[in-house]
């Protein structure tokens, strides 16, 4: 089921023996657009630490209760590798987490990595620390061998969006598949260019992310965007939501010539 990422933030995380905190951020792979980690704010339970949960540990979301169950105890989580709040997420840190919890680093297929068309992956993102990094601050890019290709959705929200022939707006939110845990669309607010409108852009259209400029470059034109099927989220509320959404997605992908996501 597709969920607006800003709605997922704040969802409680329920271990098998009690709640441990709430989702504060989502980290995704900038090459496959898969969600790799949920960042959990544990409040006063584990002060000074941040908890990273892998999607494979998350059960079926309870959207009425705004809760995500995990297949671990509080003691297992507390005894896991220590990650301090201001510490960047490195490849080595990820490997420690995979080993300790016996999580599968290759869990889940990407819509995009499996596509014969491929997507234009962004270029070497800085290590994620929950805010601006040293690399971002000075306009540098880290060595590719050191970069885990992780990006914070919180950090990318607000980035300017550049079509091939000019700016169209900024990233307002993301639509995330909470079963496959992949980013399916960026929600773009076009108010400074096309007042009163929002559009959906698939990662298929992303050509590059420019960290120093806080900008995402697309491989589509302004004309293509204006001619795309209008995105009216209120039309997707209520019964038959998923059927209406899939009908809309088919129209959207046909308009841009994007591949489908396996079911169309």
C-alpha positions as CSV (number, residue, x, y, z in Angstrom):
1,X,0.0,0.0,0.0
2,X,1.3,3.5,-0.8
3,X,1.7,5.8,2.1
4,X,2.8,9.4,2.2
5,X,6.2,9.4,3.9
6,X,5.5,12.3,6.2
7,X,2.5,10.3,7.6
8,X,4.8,7.3,8.4
9,X,7.0,9.6,10.5
10,X,5.7,9.5,14.0
11,X,4.4,5.9,13.7
12,X,5.1,4.0,16.9
13,X,7.4,1.0,16.8
14,X,6.1,-1.9,18.8
15,X,8.7,-4.6,19.8
16,X,7.3,-7.9,21.0
17,X,7.3,-6.7,24.6
18,X,6.4,-3.0,24.3
19,X,6.9,0.1,22.3
20,X,10.5,1.4,21.8
21,X,9.9,4.8,20.1
22,X,8.7,6.3,16.9
23,X,9.9,6.8,13.3
24,X,11.8,10.0,12.9
25,X,13.3,9.5,9.4
26,X,13.7,7.1,6.5
27,X,17.0,6.3,4.8
28,X,16.9,5.1,1.2
29,X,19.4,3.8,-1.3
30,X,20.0,6.4,-4.0
31,X,20.7,3.8,-6.6
32,X,17.7,1.5,-6.2
33,X,15.3,3.8,-4.3
34,X,14.7,1.1,-1.8
35,X,14.1,2.0,1.8
36,X,17.1,0.6,3.7
37,X,16.6,1.8,7.2
38,X,13.9,3.4,9.4
39,X,15.5,5.8,12.0
40,X,13.8,5.4,15.3
41,X,13.6,8.1,18.0
42,X,13.6,6.2,21.3
43,X,13.0,9.3,23.5
44,X,14.3,8.8,27.0
45,X,14.6,5.0,26.7
46,X,18.0,5.1,25.0
47,X,19.1,8.7,25.2
48,X,22.0,9.7,22.9
49,X,21.5,6.7,20.6
50,X,19.6,6.3,17.4
51,X,18.1,3.0,16.3
52,X,18.1,1.8,12.7
53,X,15.5,-0.8,11.8
54,X,15.7,-2.8,8.6
55,X,12.4,-3.2,6.6
56,X,12.7,-7.0,6.8
57,X,12.1,-6.8,10.5
58,X,8.8,-4.8,10.1
59,X,5.5,-6.6,10.1
60,X,2.2,-5.4,8.6
61,X,1.5,-1.8,9.4
62,X,-1.5,-0.9,11.6
63,X,-2.5,2.4,10.0
64,X,-5.5,3.0,12.4
65,X,-3.2,2.8,15.4
66,X,-0.3,4.4,13.5
67,X,2.0,1.5,14.6
68,X,4.6,-0.7,13.0
69,X,5.4,-4.0,14.7
70,X,8.9,-5.5,14.7
71,X,10.0,-9.1,15.3
72,X,12.4,-8.3,18.1
73,X,12.4,-7.7,21.9
74,X,13.4,-4.5,23.6
75,X,16.4,-6.3,25.1
76,X,17.6,-7.4,21.6
77,X,17.3,-3.8,20.4
78,X,19.1,-2.3,23.4
79,X,21.9,-4.9,23.1
80,X,22.5,-4.0,19.4
81,X,25.4,-2.0,18.0
82,X,25.6,1.5,19.4
83,X,25.0,4.3,17.0
84,X,25.2,7.8,18.3
85,X,22.8,10.4,17.2
86,X,25.4,12.5,15.3
87,X,27.3,9.6,13.9
88,X,27.1,9.1,10.1
89,X,25.8,5.7,8.8
90,X,28.8,3.9,7.1
91,X,29.0,0.6,5.3
92,X,30.8,-0.9,8.3
93,X,28.0,0.2,10.6
94,X,25.4,-1.4,8.3
95,X,27.4,-4.7,8.2
96,X,27.5,-4.7,12.1
97,X,23.7,-4.3,12.1
98,X,23.2,-7.1,9.5
99,X,25.4,-9.5,11.5
100,X,24.0,-8.8,14.9
101,X,20.3,-9.0,13.9
102,X,20.8,-11.6,11.1
103,X,19.1,-9.3,8.7
104,X,19.5,-10.0,4.9
105,X,21.4,-7.2,3.3
106,X,19.9,-8.1,-0.1
107,X,16.3,-8.3,1.1
108,X,13.7,-7.1,-1.3
109,X,13.8,-6.4,-5.0
110,X,13.9,-2.9,-6.4
111,X,11.4,-1.8,-9.0
112,X,14.2,0.1,-10.7
113,X,17.2,-2.2,-10.4
114,X,15.2,-5.0,-12.0
115,X,14.1,-2.8,-14.9
116,X,15.8,-3.4,-18.2
117,X,15.5,0.3,-18.8
118,X,17.3,1.2,-15.6
119,X,17.3,4.7,-14.1
120,X,19.8,7.5,-14.0
121,X,21.1,6.9,-10.5
122,X,22.3,10.0,-8.5
123,X,26.0,10.4,-8.1
124,X,27.6,9.3,-4.7
125,X,25.6,10.7,-1.9
126,X,27.2,11.9,1.3
127,X,27.0,9.6,4.4
128,X,23.8,10.2,6.2
129,X,23.9,11.8,9.7
130,X,20.4,13.3,9.9
131,X,21.5,16.7,8.7
132,X,24.0,18.5,6.5
133,X,27.3,16.6,6.2
134,X,30.9,17.9,6.0
135,X,30.9,16.8,2.3
136,X,27.7,18.7,1.6
137,X,28.8,21.8,3.5
138,X,32.0,22.2,1.4
139,X,30.5,21.0,-1.9
140,X,32.5,17.8,-2.1
141,X,31.5,14.3,-2.8
142,X,32.9,11.4,-0.8
143,X,35.0,8.5,-2.2
144,X,32.5,6.0,-3.7
145,X,34.0,3.1,-1.8
146,X,33.2,4.8,1.5
147,X,29.7,5.9,0.6
148,X,26.8,3.6,1.5
149,X,24.6,5.4,-1.0
150,X,22.1,6.3,1.7
151,X,20.0,9.4,1.7
152,X,17.7,10.9,4.3
153,X,14.2,11.6,3.1
154,X,14.1,14.4,5.6
155,X,17.2,16.0,4.1
156,X,16.0,15.6,0.5
157,X,12.5,17.1,1.2
158,X,12.5,20.7,0.0
159,X,15.1,20.1,-2.7
160,X,14.5,22.1,-5.9
161,X,13.3,20.2,-8.9
162,X,14.9,21.1,-12.3
163,X,13.3,19.8,-15.5
164,X,15.4,19.8,-18.7
165,X,14.2,23.4,-19.5
166,X,13.8,25.0,-16.1
167,X,12.7,24.8,-12.5
168,X,9.3,23.4,-11.7
169,X,9.1,23.4,-7.9
170,X,10.4,21.5,-4.9
171,X,10.1,18.1,-3.2
172,X,7.2,18.2,-0.8
173,X,6.9,14.5,0.1
174,X,7.3,10.9,-1.1
175,X,5.0,8.0,-1.7
176,X,6.4,4.9,-0.2
177,X,5.2,1.3,-0.7
178,X,5.0,0.0,2.9
179,X,4.9,-3.6,1.7
180,X,7.9,-3.6,-0.6
181,X,9.5,-0.6,1.2
182,X,10.5,1.3,-1.9
183,X,10.0,4.9,-2.9
184,X,7.6,4.9,-5.8
185,X,7.1,8.6,-6.4
186,X,8.3,12.1,-5.4
187,X,5.4,14.5,-4.7
188,X,6.4,17.9,-6.2
189,X,4.9,21.2,-5.2
190,X,4.9,23.4,-8.3
191,X,3.4,26.5,-6.7
192,X,6.1,29.0,-7.9
193,X,5.8,27.8,-11.5
194,X,2.3,26.3,-11.8
195,X,0.2,27.6,-8.9
196,X,-2.2,25.3,-7.1
197,X,-0.7,22.1,-8.6
198,X,1.1,19.0,-7.4
199,X,2.7,16.4,-9.6
200,X,4.1,12.9,-9.1
201,X,7.5,12.1,-10.5
202,X,8.9,8.6,-10.6
203,X,12.6,7.9,-9.8
204,X,12.7,6.7,-13.5
205,X,12.8,10.4,-14.4
206,X,15.6,11.4,-12.0
207,X,18.8,12.1,-13.8
208,X,21.0,13.5,-11.0
209,X,20.9,14.7,-7.4
210,X,23.1,17.7,-6.8
211,X,23.9,17.8,-3.1
212,X,25.7,21.2,-3.0
213,X,22.8,22.9,-4.8
214,X,20.1,21.0,-3.0
215,X,18.6,20.2,-6.4
216,X,17.2,17.2,-8.3
217,X,17.6,17.2,-12.0
218,X,14.9,15.4,-14.2
219,X,15.0,13.9,-17.7
220,X,11.6,15.4,-18.6
221,X,10.5,18.8,-19.9
222,X,8.1,21.3,-18.4
223,X,5.7,20.7,-21.2
224,X,5.6,17.0,-20.4
225,X,4.9,17.7,-16.8
226,X,2.1,20.1,-17.5
227,X,0.5,17.6,-19.9
228,X,0.7,14.8,-17.3
229,X,-2.5,13.3,-15.7
230,X,-3.4,15.6,-12.8
231,X,-2.6,14.3,-9.3
232,X,-5.6,14.7,-7.1
233,X,-4.9,12.9,-3.8
234,X,-8.4,13.5,-2.5
235,X,-9.7,11.3,-5.4
236,X,-7.7,8.4,-3.9
237,X,-9.4,8.4,-0.5
238,X,-12.1,5.9,0.4
239,X,-13.2,2.6,-1.0
240,X,-11.5,1.1,-4.1
241,X,-8.5,3.4,-3.3
242,X,-5.9,0.9,-4.6
243,X,-7.8,0.3,-7.8
244,X,-8.2,4.0,-8.6
245,X,-4.5,4.5,-7.7
246,X,-3.3,1.8,-10.1
247,X,-5.5,3.2,-12.9
248,X,-3.9,6.5,-12.3
249,X,-0.4,5.0,-12.3
250,X,-1.0,3.3,-15.6
251,X,-2.0,6.6,-17.2
252,X,1.0,8.4,-15.6
253,X,3.5,5.8,-16.8
254,X,1.9,5.7,-20.3
255,X,2.2,9.5,-20.6
256,X,5.9,9.6,-19.8
257,X,6.8,6.2,-21.3
258,X,8.1,4.9,-18.0
259,X,8.2,1.1,-17.4
260,X,5.6,-0.3,-15.0
261,X,6.2,-1.7,-11.5
262,X,5.6,-5.4,-12.3
263,X,1.9,-5.4,-12.2
264,X,1.4,-3.3,-15.4
